[in-house]
Amino acid sequence: STVRSDAMTRYMESRGVGQNRQEEVPFKCFVTGNSSLPRSLLVKAGCFDENFTAYGGEDLELGFRLNSLGAKFFAVEKAISFHGHVRTLQDTCNLMYTYGHCSVPVLLSKHPELKKLLRLDFLEDQPVSLKRCFFQFALSPKVYKIIEKLVILGLKRRIPAIFFDYLWWFNRTRGLLDAEQTQKKIA
């Protein structure tokens, strides 16, 4: 069977290592679905953190620890990985919400310095900062619905990557904020 070719699959192929086909790539591109490293380095890093029990975060967290040990990451163009299925836009948005709700709290409890990488550092800004106001506006469900509709209408065409970046960020951030809200109610 063939993989559908639309704006979303083109976006997905352009992320991570697809964005960095040069020699060395940043640790954030470390994805264990198609990686190789010496066992001794994996053991030294502490292997996978089993506190990640839902979708997302485990590769980024392990890549961060490996990077802290001095590991370098390289893309090997001949190392091809085939993924068994392509998710729908809604499925991917749901996974990003799960990632934010379940995995990002674990990730940030271990490495708060990753907030900036995940574009969550605005949460630490003063309540009335311009940056925080902009991100609060971006978290509006009305803004989300407009961008989501534009993406759905344009899936067969070209869509700027920032639209998908926004949808993933929105759902991940909304998941995190909902998890924090739930935590406050419990406490």
C-alpha positions in Angstrom: 0.0 0.0 0.0 1.1 3.6 -0.6 1.3 6.3 2.0 -1.0 9.2 1.3 0.8 12.4 0.3 -0.8 15.5 1.7 0.3 18.6 3.5 0.4 16.7 6.9 2.6 13.8 5.7 4.9 16.3 3.9 5.1 18.3 7.2 5.8 15.1 9.2 8.6 14.1 6.8 10.2 17.6 7.1 10.5 17.6 10.9 13.3 16.4 13.1 16.1 14.8 11.1 14.2 15.6 7.9 14.8 19.2 8.8 18.5 18.6 9.6 20.0 16.4 6.9 23.5 17.8 7.6 26.1 15.9 9.6 25.2 16.5 13.2 21.6 16.9 14.4 20.3 18.3 17.8 19.5 15.9 20.6 15.8 16.8 20.2 15.8 14.8 16.9 16.8 11.6 18.7 14.0 9.1 18.0 14.5 5.5 19.0 12.3 4.1 16.2 15.4 4.2 14.0 18.5 4.8 16.1 21.7 3.0 17.0 24.1 3.6 19.8 26.6 1.6 21.9 24.9 -0.4 24.6 27.4 0.9 27.1 26.3 4.5 26.4 22.6 3.5 26.8 23.4 1.8 30.2 25.5 4.8 31.3 22.6 7.1 30.5 20.3 5.0 32.6 18.2 3.4 29.8 14.6 4.5 29.2 12.9 6.2 32.1 9.9 3.9 32.9 8.0 6.9 34.4 6.9 7.6 30.9 3.8 5.5 30.6 1.8 7.4 27.9 2.6 8.7 24.5 5.6 11.0 24.0 8.6 12.4 25.9 10.7 9.2 26.4 12.8 9.7 23.3 13.4 13.4 24.0 14.2 12.7 27.6 16.7 10.0 26.8 18.2 12.1 24.0 18.7 14.9 26.5 20.5 12.6 29.0 22.6 11.1 26.2 23.5 14.7 25.0 24.4 15.6 28.6 26.9 12.7 28.5 28.5 14.2 25.4 26.8 12.0 22.8 26.6 13.4 19.3 23.7 12.7 17.0 24.0 12.2 13.2 21.5 11.6 10.4 22.3 8.6 8.2 20.4 9.1 4.9 20.7 5.4 4.1 19.1 4.3 7.4 15.5 4.3 6.3 12.6 3.7 8.6 9.1 2.7 7.5 6.2 3.5 9.7 3.3 1.1 9.5 0.5 3.7 9.4 -0.2 7.4 9.0 -2.3 9.0 11.6 -5.1 11.4 10.9 -4.9 15.0 11.8 -7.3 14.4 14.7 -5.5 11.4 15.9 -2.2 13.3 16.0 -3.8 16.2 17.8 -5.2 13.8 20.4 -1.7 12.2 20.8 -0.2 15.7 21.4 -2.8 16.4 24.0 -1.9 13.1 25.7 1.7 13.9 25.5 1.1 17.3 27.2 -1.3 15.8 29.8 0.7 12.7 30.8 4.3 12.9 29.6 5.3 16.6 29.7 4.7 16.9 33.5 7.1 13.9 34.0 9.6 15.4 31.5 9.6 18.9 33.1 9.8 17.5 36.7 13.1 15.9 35.6 14.4 18.6 33.3 12.6 22.0 33.7 15.2 23.5 31.3 13.3 21.8 28.5 10.4 24.3 28.9 12.0 26.6 26.3 12.5 23.8 23.8 8.8 22.9 24.2 7.8 26.6 23.9 6.3 26.5 27.4 8.6 29.1 29.0 5.9 31.7 28.5 4.2 30.2 31.5 6.9 31.6 33.7 6.6 35.1 32.4 4.9 37.9 34.4 1.0 37.6 34.1 1.0 40.9 32.1 3.9 40.4 29.8 3.4 40.8 26.0 4.8 37.3 25.4 2.4 35.7 27.9 -0.6 37.7 26.5 0.3 36.5 22.9 0.5 32.9 24.0 -2.7 33.1 26.0 -4.4 34.5 22.9 -2.9 31.6 20.9 -4.4 29.2 23.4 -8.0 30.5 22.8 -10.3 27.7 21.5 -11.6 30.2 18.9 -8.1 30.8 17.4 -7.5 27.0 17.4 -10.8 26.3 15.6 -9.9 28.8 12.9 -6.4 27.3 12.3 -7.8 23.8 12.5 -10.4 24.6 9.8 -7.8 26.2 7.6 -5.6 23.1 7.9 -8.5 20.7 7.2 -9.4 22.8 4.1 -5.9 22.9 2.9 -4.7 19.3 3.5 -4.7 18.5 -0.3 -2.6 21.7 -0.9 0.4 23.4 0.6 0.1 24.5 4.2 2.9 26.5 6.0 4.6 24.3 8.6 3.8 26.9 11.3 0.1 25.9 11.1 1.0 22.3 12.1 3.5 23.5 14.6 0.7 25.5 16.2 -1.8 22.6 16.3 0.7 20.3 18.0 1.8 23.1 20.4 -1.7 24.0 21.2 -2.8 20.4 22.0 0.4 19.6 24.0 0.1 22.9 26.0 -3.6 22.5 26.6 -2.9 18.9 27.8 -0.3 20.2 30.2 -2.5 23.0 31.5 -5.4 20.6 32.1 -3.1 18.2 34.0 -1.9 21.1 36.2 -5.5 22.2 36.8 -6.4 18.6 37.8 -3.4 18.5 40.1 -4.5 21.7 41.8 -8.0 20.3 42.4 -6.5 17.1 44.0 -4.1 19.2 46.2 
